[in-house]
Amino acid sequence: MKIPEYNFSMPWNGRSLSTTWAIKTDGINQIGCVHTSHGLEFDYVGVIIGNDIKFDSSSTCLYADYSEYKDKMGKRGLKNDNERLTELVRNVYKTLLSRGMEGCYVFCRDKQLELYLKERLAVVCSS
């Protein structure tokens, strides 16, 4: 996983640790995916929302970007069905965002999505 503009680079959880990466010492320097995080709970979690889901501010819609979604098996058969792909990617992030029991840190690659989430959270927090 690389975010060049922030000089960030960290490997995905390795195959040798895929089922236990979250409890292994070596796992602290790895990024877990939805498949290896599902069913786990952490005190805090950090979620990087990648370029696979974006926000269109003119239509106020979230949409998935097929070319940016890297799960080859997950997106199989969805190249021409963006509605189903968007639902899949939204569910992936819903799962990841719900793993932190005390809190969740979020980083958005798509700046329009970042602004949208900040606006929505400001409304919720001020109510």
N, C-alpha and C positions, 0 to 999 in steps of 0.2 A: 504494500500500500504506500503510495507516494503522493505527497502534496508539495510539489516543487516550489510554489510561491512562498511556502513557509519552511522550506528546507527540512521537511518531515518525511521520514521513511521508517517503516516498521514492517516486519514480515507477518503474513497471515499465520495462524496457528499451524504448526507443522503436522504432517500426517502422523508422525510417531507420537504426538501428544494430542491428537484430534479429539479424543474423548475425555482427556483429563487435563487439558492445557490450563484450565482455570484454577486448578489446585496444585499445579507443579511450579516449582521455583522458576524454571525456564520460561514458563508461560507469561510471566509479568511483562516481558518484552515482546509479546506477540499480540496480534489482533485476532479476536475470535469472530467467527461468522455466525449467521443465524442458525446454521445447522449444529454448531457446537455450543451455542449459548442457550438454545431453546431448552426450557425446563430448569435452567439454573437461576439462582437469585444471588445478587451481589449487594453489598451495602451501597456502593456507588458504581455507576457505569458511565463510560464515555462512549458516545455514538458519533461516528463520522457519517453524515448523510452525504453520500457521494453524488457524482454527476448523473447517476441513474434515475434520479427523480428531480424534477424541476417545477418551478412555479411560473405561470404566465400571469403577470400582473394585470394585463388588459382584459383577460377573460376570468381572472381569479380562479384558475384551475390548476391542480397538480396534474402532471403527466409524466409518464415514464419515458426514458430515452433508451430504446432497444439497443442501440450501438454502445451505450455506456453500461448496460446491465451485464455483468460478467459471469453470472451463473448459467453456463451453457445448457445444463439439464433443465433448470428452472424456466428458462425462456423458450425452450423448444416448442415449436408450433404457434408461437405468439407474435411472430414478426409482423403480421398483418392484423393483429387484434390488440391495438394499444389500450383499449379499455380494460381487457383482462390482464394485460401486462402491468398496467398502472395499479390495478387492484392487488396483484401479487406483490409488487414492490412496496406498496403501502403497508401490506400485512407484514412484510419482512421488517420494515422499520418499526411498526407497532410492537412487534415481538421484542426487538432489540431495545427500544425505548422503555419497555416495561420491566426490564431485568433489574434495575436499581431500586432497592427498597427504601433507601434514605434519600437518594437523589440521582439526577442524571445530568451529565454535561453533554451538550450538543454542539457539534461543529457542522456547518452547512457549506458544501462546495459552491452551491448555487446561491448567489448573493440575493436574488429576488426571493428565494425561499427563506433565507435567513431574515430578511426584512419582514416578510409576511408572518413568520413565527414570532418574531419579537413584538410585532403589533398585536397579534392575537393573545400572546401571553401577558402583555401589558394590560389589556382589557380584562382578562380573567383575574389578574393579580390586584387590580384596583377596584374590583366589584365588592 
